[in-house]
Amino acid sequence: MKKLLAILLSIAAIATVGATQLHAQGRDCDTNSVIYCGALTASEFTQKYNQNKTGDLPGLYAHYGINPTAISSAKDGITTKDGRVIVDGKVVATNARSVGRQNMPGSTSFKVGSTTFYERATSTSFASDSISAFVFFDKDGNFTGAILKSCANAVKAIPVPPKPKPVQTAACVSITPTISNRNKVHLTTTATVTNGAKVTGYVFDFGDGKSATTSANMTDHVYAQPGKYTAKVTVKTTLGDRTASTCSTSFTIPPQPLAECKSLIATISNRNDYKLTATSSVSGGATVSAYTFVIKDKSGKVVKTTTQSSPVLTGSLQDGTYTATVTAKTSLGDRNSSACTAGFTISPQPIAECKQLTATISNRTHYTLNALASASGGAKITSYQFVIKDSAGKVVSNVNSTTTMTSGDLTPGAYTAQVTAKTSLGDRTSNSCKTEIAIDVEVCAVPGKETFPANSPNCVENCTVPGKETLPKDSPECVVPPVTPPELPHTGAGDGIGAVIGLSAIVASTGYYVASRRSLLSAMLNR
């Protein structure tokens, strides 16, 4: 009997332990729970939240940014011991931390009102690998918080942004025309759709008042009249009609085939280089395959002929007058016209040179320089530069003139004059454009002293007083000996004295006059 009782007690103990473990897996009925025994459903949580037996629930959930009234929109998920929050098999947050009412190692504390709560990593607070939770999201699908069902403890974590949903797109990409048989156009359209969008049809507007709706992306159209047309296409899709600027194309329906030679232009460069440029016109499917150029000289002799694919011909010719013609080789035959003939002239080589410089002297010191230069072949003379240097090489005159002549005065001496012609080809001078100028010294005009310069000290007139011929005429010693006047009758002492005084005055005046004239003459002779 005792053995049976022992067996029954063991079975009861095992059953009790099993029942306790099963209860612990669903609810945490301990002092660490925010809500004792938690809340396994949204309605149960709402009921217990509203009861708020501990008085601190609104403040706690507000601290974690959780709106408990939105519990009905929360999703079921789990929070793992390694800190992940998982909903529908996807990780929506990491680094989870949960709150409780009991302090554990690694916790940080905070107060809500008068209640102290403790927050720690789930790796510290979780005994199991994961716990079911209500998971909250914002309007963009980002994790905002969680509430563990077994204990109603709040959880915060770092959100993992949800992958954006694929966006459906539809677009008209291009329209390509292909013209055949002159007025028949084949239109091909390209469109793109993504992520499940679909093309349902195409509407072609041919630009001539007609249109077509097809299920294919291509169509043909024949235009009744030549002209320029713009065709458009609208792609009909499950997302609506789509078109674009690239889905519009312009083209020309040509008239009946036409080909003609329109013009020939000749241009000259570098004097003897020519360039012939032909212009042709083709339409309606006609084509140009080549151009035949023929150049003749003034006598009509062919100096060049060539056939080439390019409408431009270049080359060089000697001086002379020429006539060029071009013939366009087309699919409709050879084409030429009077407008496809051009005349041109190759000018001679431009030349510019200074040919001569002459000098003339007048009035002993006045010179006139005359230059001679020539220009041909389009060259031009713009001005003349006259330069005169003295015998020492010093420039005594530098004149720029637009005329061929310049003049002026020089002091006595020997000079060299040179002229430079300023031309469109550059400066031009030569040895023949140099000349010598000699300005003579004025000679003495005193008879017998013509070998002396006029301003020489030796160019003075000698004294004519006998015995004083070696003295200058204005020398103070060149004086005529005084003549003794006859004795006047003595009429008294007063008269005698007056006579002497009068005579002395006359002699003094005469001497002063002669002396002043001599000074004047000396000054004039030594100028």
C-alpha positions as CSV (number, residue, x, y, z in Angstrom):
1,M,0.0,0.0,0.0
2,K,2.8,2.4,0.8
3,K,4.5,1.6,-2.5
4,L,1.3,2.3,-4.4
5,L,0.9,5.6,-2.6
6,A,4.4,6.5,-3.5
7,I,3.8,5.7,-7.1
8,L,0.6,7.8,-7.2
9,L,2.4,10.7,-5.6
10,S,5.2,10.5,-8.2
11,I,2.7,10.5,-11.0
12,A,0.9,13.5,-9.6
13,A,4.2,15.4,-9.2
14,I,5.2,14.7,-12.8
15,A,1.8,15.8,-14.0
16,T,2.0,19.0,-11.9
17,V,5.5,19.8,-13.2
18,G,4.3,19.2,-16.7
19,A,1.4,21.4,-16.2
20,T,3.5,24.2,-14.8
21,Q,6.0,24.0,-17.7
22,L,3.2,24.2,-20.2
23,H,1.8,27.3,-18.4
24,A,5.2,29.0,-18.3
25,Q,5.7,28.6,-22.0
26,G,2.4,30.6,-22.7
27,R,2.4,33.1,-19.9
28,D,4.9,34.7,-17.5
29,C,3.1,34.9,-14.2
30,D,5.9,36.5,-12.2
31,T,6.9,39.9,-10.8
32,N,9.0,40.8,-13.8
33,S,5.9,40.9,-16.1
34,V,4.6,44.3,-17.0
35,I,1.1,42.8,-17.0
36,Y,0.9,39.7,-14.8
37,C,0.6,36.6,-16.9
38,G,0.6,38.8,-20.1
39,A,-2.1,38.9,-22.8
40,L,-2.2,36.3,-25.6
41,T,-4.8,38.1,-27.7
42,A,-5.5,41.6,-28.8
43,S,-8.8,41.7,-26.9
44,E,-7.3,40.4,-23.7
45,F,-4.5,43.0,-24.0
46,T,-7.0,45.8,-24.5
47,Q,-9.0,44.6,-21.5
48,K,-6.0,44.4,-19.2
49,Y,-4.6,47.7,-20.5
50,N,-7.9,49.5,-19.8
51,Q,-7.9,48.0,-16.3
52,N,-4.4,49.2,-15.7
53,K,-4.1,47.6,-12.3
54,T,-0.5,48.7,-11.9
55,G,-1.4,52.3,-12.9
56,D,1.8,52.7,-15.0
57,L,0.9,51.1,-18.4
58,P,0.1,54.2,-20.5
59,G,3.3,55.9,-19.4
60,L,5.4,52.8,-20.0
61,Y,4.1,52.1,-23.5
62,A,4.3,55.8,-24.4
63,H,8.0,55.7,-23.3
64,Y,8.5,53.1,-26.0
65,G,6.5,54.9,-28.6
66,I,3.8,52.2,-28.7
67,N,0.2,53.1,-29.1
68,P,-1.7,50.3,-27.3
69,T,-5.0,51.4,-28.9
70,A,-3.6,50.2,-32.2
71,I,-3.2,46.6,-30.9
72,S,-5.9,45.4,-33.4
73,S,-3.6,46.5,-36.3
74,A,-0.5,44.9,-34.8
75,K,0.9,41.9,-36.5
76,D,1.8,38.6,-34.9
77,G,5.5,37.9,-34.7
78,I,8.3,36.7,-32.5
79,T,11.2,38.3,-30.7
80,T,14.3,36.1,-30.5
81,K,16.9,35.7,-27.8
82,D,19.5,37.0,-30.3
83,G,17.6,40.3,-30.7
84,R,15.7,39.8,-34.0
85,V,12.0,40.7,-34.5
86,I,10.4,38.4,-37.1
87,V,7.1,38.8,-38.8
88,D,5.9,36.4,-41.5
89,G,9.3,34.9,-41.7
90,K,11.0,38.2,-42.4
91,V,13.3,40.1,-40.0
92,V,11.8,43.5,-39.4
93,A,14.1,44.7,-36.7
94,T,17.4,43.8,-34.9
95,N,19.2,44.5,-31.6
96,A,16.0,44.1,-29.6
97,R,15.9,45.2,-25.9
98,S,13.0,44.4,-23.6
99,V,11.7,46.0,-20.4
100,G,10.7,44.4,-17.1
101,R,9.9,45.2,-13.5
102,Q,12.9,43.3,-12.0
103,N,16.5,44.2,-12.2
104,M,18.9,41.8,-14.0
105,P,22.6,42.0,-14.8
106,G,23.2,44.3,-17.8
107,S,20.0,46.3,-17.2
108,T,19.5,50.0,-17.4
109,S,16.8,51.6,-15.3
110,F,14.4,54.5,-15.9
111,K,11.3,55.7,-14.1
112,V,7.7,56.2,-15.3
113,G,6.0,58.2,-12.7
114,S,7.0,56.5,-9.4
115,T,7.7,53.1,-11.0
116,T,11.2,52.0,-11.9
117,F,11.6,49.8,-14.9
118,Y,14.6,47.9,-16.2
119,E,15.7,47.5,-19.8
120,R,18.1,44.9,-21.1
121,A,19.0,42.9,-24.2
122,T,16.8,40.0,-25.0
123,S,19.9,37.8,-24.8
124,T,19.9,38.6,-21.1
125,S,16.2,38.6,-20.3
126,F,15.0,35.7,-22.5
127,A,15.1,32.1,-21.1
128,S,13.7,30.7,-24.3
129,D,15.0,31.2,-27.9
130,S,11.9,33.3,-28.8
131,I,8.7,34.7,-27.5
132,S,5.5,35.6,-29.4
133,A,4.8,39.3,-29.7
134,F,2.4,41.9,-31.0
135,V,4.5,43.9,-33.6
136,F,3.7,47.5,-34.4
137,F,4.5,49.3,-37.7
138,D,4.2,52.9,-39.0
139,K,2.3,53.9,-42.2
140,D,5.4,53.2,-44.3
141,G,5.7,49.6,-43.0
142,N,8.7,50.3,-40.7
143,F,8.9,48.6,-37.3
144,T,8.1,50.9,-34.3
145,G,7.9,48.5,-31.3
146,A,6.6,45.2,-30.0
147,I,4.8,43.8,-26.9
148,L,5.7,40.3,-25.7
149,K,2.5,38.3,-25.4
150,S,3.6,36.2,-22.4
151,C,4.3,39.2,-20.1
152,A,3.2,42.4,-22.0
153,N,6.7,43.6,-21.7
154,A,7.6,46.3,-24.3
155,V,10.4,45.8,-26.9
156,K,12.4,48.3,-28.8
157,A,14.7,47.4,-31.7
158,I,16.4,48.9,-34.8
159,P,14.0,48.7,-37.8
160,V,15.0,46.9,-40.9
161,P,13.5,48.9,-43.7
162,P,11.0,46.9,-45.8
163,K,11.9,46.2,-49.4
164,P,10.0,48.5,-51.7
165,K,7.2,46.9,-53.6
166,P,8.0,46.6,-57.4
167,V,6.4,49.4,-59.3
168,Q,4.6,48.6,-62.5
169,T,5.6,50.8,-65.5
170,A,4.5,51.2,-69.1
171,A,6.0,53.5,-71.7
172,C,6.0,54.2,-75.4
173,V,9.7,54.1,-76.4
174,S,9.9,54.9,-80.1
175,I,8.3,54.8,-83.6
176,T,10.4,54.1,-86.6
177,P,9.3,54.8,-90.2
178,T,10.5,52.9,-93.3
179,I,9.6,54.3,-96.6
180,S,9.2,52.0,-99.7
181,N,7.8,52.4,-103.1
182,R,8.1,56.2,-102.7
183,N,4.8,56.7,-100.8
184,K,4.4,53.6,-98.7
185,V,5.5,53.8,-95.1
186,H,6.0,51.0,-92.6
187,L,5.7,52.1,-89.0
188,T,7.2,50.1,-86.2
189,T,6.7,50.9,-82.5
190,T,8.7,49.9,-79.4
191,A,7.0,49.9,-75.9
192,T,8.1,48.6,-72.5
193,V,6.1,47.3,-69.6
194,T,7.4,46.0,-66.2
195,N,6.2,44.2,-63.1
196,G,3.1,42.8,-64.5
197,A,1.8,45.7,-66.6
198,K,0.6,44.8,-70.1
199,V,0.2,46.3,-73.6
200,T,-3.4,46.0,-74.9
201,G,-3.1,47.7,-78.3
202,Y,-1.7,50.5,-80.5
203,V,-3.3,53.5,-82.1
204,F,-1.5,54.9,-85.1
205,D,-2.1,58.5,-86.3
206,F,-0.7,58.8,-89.8
207,G,-0.8,62.6,-89.9
208,D,-2.9,62.8,-93.1
209,G,-6.2,62.6,-91.3
210,K,-6.3,58.9,-91.1
211,S,-5.5,56.5,-88.2
212,A,-5.6,52.8,-87.3
213,T,-6.0,50.7,-84.1
214,T,-4.1,47.4,-84.0
215,S,-3.0,44.8,-81.6
216,A,0.4,44.6,-83.3
217,N,3.2,47.0,-82.9
218,M,3.6,47.7,-86.6
219,T,1.4,48.8,-89.6
220,D,1.7,50.0,-93.2
221,H,0.2,53.1,-94.7
222,V,0.1,54.5,-98.2
223,Y,0.0,58.3,-98.6
224,A,-2.0,59.7,-101.5
225,Q,-0.1,63.0,-101.9
226,P,3.6,63.9,-101.6
227,G,4.5,66.2,-98.7
228,K,5.8,66.2,-95.1
229,Y,3.9,64.2,-92.6
230,T,4.2,63.5,-88.8
231,A,3.1,60.1,-87.6
232,K,2.3,59.4,-84.0
233,V,1.5,56.3,-81.9
234,T,-0.3,55.8,-78.6
235,V,0.3,52.6,-76.7
236,K,-2.7,51.4,-74.7
237,T,-1.7,49.5,-71.5
238,T,-3.3,48.2,-68.3
239,L,-1.8,51.4,-66.7
240,G,-3.5,53.7,-69.2
241,D,-2.5,55.2,-72.5
242,R,1.2,56.0,-73.1
243,T,3.0,58.2,-75.6
244,A,6.1,60.3,-75.8
245,S,8.0,62.7,-78.0
246,T,10.1,59.8,-79.2
247,C,6.8,58.2,-80.4
248,S,6.3,60.9,-83.0
249,T,8.3,60.9,-86.2
250,S,8.3,63.2,-89.3
251,F,9.2,62.2,-92.8
252,T,8.6,63.4,-96.4
253,I,6.7,61.6,-99.1
254,P,8.6,62.7,-102.2
255,P,7.0,63.5,-105.6
256,Q,8.0,61.5,-108.7
257,P,11.7,60.9,-109.0
258,L,13.7,64.0,-110.0
259,A,17.4,64.8,-110.4
260,E,19.1,67.9,-111.5
261,C,22.4,69.8,-111.3
262,K,21.7,73.0,-109.4
263,S,24.9,75.1,-109.3
264,L,28.7,75.2,-109.4
265,I,30.6,77.7,-107.3
266,A,34.3,78.5,-107.8
267,T,36.4,80.0,-105.0
268,I,40.1,81.0,-105.0
269,S,42.5,80.9,-102.1
270,N,46.3,81.3,-101.7
271,R,46.3,83.0,-105.1
272,N,46.4,79.9,-107.3
273,D,44.4,77.3,-105.3
274,Y,40.9,76.7,-106.6
275,K,37.9,75.0,-105.1
276,L,34.9,73.9,-107.1
277,T,31.7,73.1,-105.2
278,A,28.8,71.4,-107.1
279,T,25.2,71.3,-105.8
280,S,22.7,68.8,-107.1
281,S,19.1,68.0,-106.2
282,V,17.4,64.6,-106.2
283,S,13.9,63.5,-105.0
284,G,11.4,60.8,-105.3
285,G,14.1,58.1,-104.9
286,A,16.6,59.4,-107.5
287,T,20.2,59.2,-106.4
288,V,23.6,60.9,-107.4
289,S,26.5,58.5,-107.8
290,A,29.3,60.8,-109.1
291,Y,30.3,64.2,-110.5
292,T,32.4,64.8,-113.6
293,F,34.4,68.1,-113.5
294,V,36.0,69.6,-116.7
295,I,38.2,72.7,-116.6
296,K,39.2,74.6,-119.8
297,D,41.6,77.5,-120.3
298,K,40.9,80.7,-122.1
299,S,41.6,79.1,-125.5
300,G,39.1,76.3,-124.7
301,K,41.8,73.7,-124.1
302,V,40.9,71.1,-121.5
303,V,43.4,71.4,-118.7
304,K,41.7,69.0,-116.2
305,T,39.0,66.4,-116.2
306,T,38.0,64.0,-113.4
307,T,35.0,62.0,-112.2
308,Q,34.6,61.5,-108.4
309,S,31.9,60.8,-105.8
310,S,32.6,64.1,-103.9
311,P,30.8,67.3,-105.2
312,V,34.0,69.3,-104.2
313,L,37.1,69.5,-106.4
314,T,40.3,71.3,-105.3
315,G,43.6,71.9,-107.0
316,S,46.1,74.5,-108.3
317,L,46.6,76.2,-111.6
318,Q,48.9,78.7,-113.3
319,D,47.9,82.3,-113.9
320,G,45.1,82.7,-116.3
321,T,41.3,82.6,-116.9
322,Y,39.4,79.3,-116.8
323,T,35.9,77.9,-117.2
324,A,34.7,74.9,-115.2
325,T,31.7,72.7,-115.8
326,V,30.2,69.8,-113.7
327,T,27.9,67.0,-114.7
328,A,26.0,65.1,-112.0
329,K,25.8,61.3,-112.6
330,T,22.3,60.3,-111.3
331,S,20.1,57.2,-111.4
332,L,18.0,59.1,-113.9
333,G,21.0,59.8,-116.2
334,D,23.6,62.6,-116.5
335,R,22.4,66.1,-115.4
336,N,23.9,69.5,-116.3
337,S,22.7,73.1,-116.7
338,S,24.0,76.6,-117.3
339,A,24.1,77.1,-113.6
340,C,26.6,74.3,-113.3
341,T,29.3,76.3,-115.2
342,A,31.6,78.7,-113.4
343,G,34.4,81.0,-114.6
344,F,37.4,82.0,-112.5
345,T,40.8,83.7,-112.7
346,I,44.1,82.8,-111.2
347,S,45.9,86.2,-110.5
348,P,49.6,86.8,-110.9
349,Q,51.9,86.6,-108.0
350,P,51.6,89.8,-105.9
351,I,54.8,91.9,-106.0
352,A,55.8,95.1,-104.1
353,E,59.2,96.8,-104.2
354,C,61.0,100.0,-103.5
355,K,62.6,101.1,-106.7
356,Q,64.4,104.5,-106.3
357,L,65.0,107.5,-104.0
358,T,66.3,110.8,-105.3
359,A,67.3,113.9,-103.5
360,T,67.4,117.6,-104.6
361,I,68.9,120.6,-102.8
362,S,67.7,124.2,-103.0
363,N,68.6,127.4,-101.2
364,R,71.7,125.6,-100.1
365,T,70.1,123.9,-97.0
366,H,66.7,122.8,-98.2
367,Y,66.3,119.2,-99.4
368,T,63.5,117.3,-101.2
369,L,63.3,113.5,-101.2
370,N,61.2,111.7,-103.9
371,A,60.6,107.9,-103.6
372,L,59.5,105.5,-106.3
373,A,57.9,102.2,-105.5
374,S,55.6,99.7,-107.3
375,A,53.0,97.1,-106.4
376,S,51.2,94.5,-108.6
377,G,49.1,91.4,-108.3
378,G,46.9,92.8,-105.6
379,A,49.7,94.1,-103.4
380,K,49.3,97.6,-102.0
381,I,51.6,100.4,-100.8
382,T,50.3,102.0,-97.6
383,S,53.0,104.5,-96.7
384,Y,56.6,105.6,-96.9
385,Q,59.2,105.9,-94.1
386,F,62.0,108.4,-94.8
387,V,65.1,108.2,-92.6
388,I,68.1,110.6,-92.7
389,K,71.3,109.9,-90.8
390,D,74.4,112.1,-90.4
391,S,77.9,111.0,-91.1
392,A,78.2,109.5,-87.6
393,G,75.1,107.3,-88.2
394,K,72.8,109.3,-86.0
395,V,69.2,109.6,-87.1
396,V,68.4,113.3,-87.7
397,S,65.0,112.8,-89.4
398,N,62.4,110.0,-89.4
399,V,59.2,110.8,-91.3
400,N,56.2,108.5,-92.1
401,S,54.2,109.8,-95.0
402,T,51.4,108.5,-97.2
403,T,53.0,110.4,-100.1
404,T,56.1,109.6,-102.1
405,M,57.8,112.9,-101.1
406,T,59.2,114.7,-98.1
407,S,61.3,117.8,-97.6
408,G,63.1,119.9,-94.9
409,D,66.2,121.7,-94.0
410,L,69.6,120.5,-92.8
411,T,72.7,122.0,-91.3
412,P,75.9,121.8,-93.4
413,G,77.3,118.3,-93.6
414,A,77.1,114.9,-95.3
415,Y,74.0,112.7,-94.9
416,T,72.5,109.4,-96.0
417,A,68.8,109.2,-96.8
418,Q,66.8,105.9,-97.1
419,V,63.2,105.2,-97.8
420,T,61.2,102.1,-96.9
421,A,57.9,101.4,-98.6
422,K,55.2,99.9,-96.3
423,T,53.2,97.4,-98.3
424,S,50.6,94.7,-97.8
425,L,53.5,92.2,-98.3
426,G,55.7,93.8,-95.7
427,D,58.4,96.5,-95.7
428,R,60.3,97.0,-98.9
429,T,63.6,98.8,-99.5
430,S,66.7,98.4,-101.6
431,N,70.2,100.0,-102.3
432,S,68.5,102.1,-105.1
433,C,66.3,103.5,-102.4
434,K,69.3,105.1,-100.6
435,T,70.9,108.4,-101.6
436,E,73.6,110.8,-100.3
437,I,72.8,114.4,-99.3
438,A,75.6,117.1,-99.0
439,I,74.8,120.5,-97.5
440,D,77.7,122.9,-98.2
441,V,79.1,125.4,-95.7
442,E,78.6,129.1,-96.4
443,V,81.9,130.7,-97.4
444,C,83.4,134.0,-96.4
445,A,82.3,137.0,-98.6
446,V,85.3,139.1,-97.8
447,P,87.4,139.5,-100.9
448,G,90.6,137.5,-100.7
449,K,89.2,135.3,-97.9
450,E,86.8,133.1,-99.8
451,T,88.6,130.0,-98.6
452,F,87.3,130.6,-95.0
453,P,83.8,129.7,-93.8
454,A,81.5,132.7,-93.3
455,N,81.5,132.1,-89.5
456,S,85.3,131.8,-89.3
457,P,87.2,134.3,-87.1
458,N,89.4,134.8,-90.2
459,C,86.4,136.0,-92.2
460,V,86.8,139.7,-91.2
461,E,87.7,142.8,-93.2
462,N,91.2,144.2,-92.5
463,C,92.0,147.7,-91.4
464,T,92.7,150.2,-94.2
465,V,94.7,152.5,-92.2
466,P,98.2,152.6,-93.6
467,G,100.6,150.6,-91.5
468,K,97.7,148.8,-89.7
469,E,96.5,146.5,-92.5
470,T,97.0,143.4,-90.5
471,L,94.5,144.5,-87.9
472,P,90.7,143.8,-88.2
473,K,88.8,146.8,-89.4
474,D,86.8,147.0,-86.2
475,S,90.0,146.9,-84.1
476,P,90.3,149.8,-81.6
477,E,93.7,150.4,-83.0
478,C,92.4,150.8,-86.5
479,V,92.0,154.6,-86.0
480,V,93.0,157.3,-88.4
481,P,95.6,159.6,-86.8
482,P,94.1,162.8,-85.4
483,V,94.6,166.0,-87.5
484,T,95.8,169.1,-85.6
485,P,93.3,171.8,-86.0
486,P,94.5,175.4,-86.9
487,E,94.8,177.7,-84.1
488,L,91.8,179.9,-83.7
489,P,92.0,183.5,-82.9
490,H,92.2,184.2,-79.2
491,T,89.1,186.1,-78.2
492,G,89.5,185.8,-74.6
493,A,90.0,183.2,-71.9
494,G,86.3,182.3,-71.8
495,D,86.0,181.9,-75.5
496,G,89.1,179.8,-75.5
497,I,87.8,177.5,-72.8
498,G,84.5,177.2,-74.5
499,A,86.1,176.4,-77.8
500,V,88.2,173.6,-76.2
501,I,85.2,172.2,-74.4
502,G,83.2,172.2,-77.6
503,L,85.9,170.6,-79.6
504,S,86.5,167.9,-77.0
505,A,82.7,167.1,-77.1
506,I,82.8,166.7,-80.8
507,V,85.9,164.4,-80.7
508,A,84.4,162.3,-77.9
509,S,81.1,161.9,-79.7
510,T,82.8,160.9,-82.9
511,G,84.9,158.3,-81.1
512,Y,82.0,156.8,-79.4
513,Y,80.1,156.6,-82.7
514,V,83.0,154.9,-84.5
515,A,83.5,152.5,-81.7
516,S,79.8,151.5,-81.6
517,R,79.8,150.9,-85.4
518,R,82.9,148.8,-85.2
519,S,81.2,146.6,-82.5
520,L,78.1,146.2,-84.6
521,L,80.1,145.3,-87.7
522,S,82.2,142.8,-85.7
523,A,79.1,141.2,-84.4
524,M,77.6,140.9,-87.9
525,L,80.7,139.4,-89.3
526,N,81.0,136.7,-86.6
527,R,77.4,135.5,-86.7
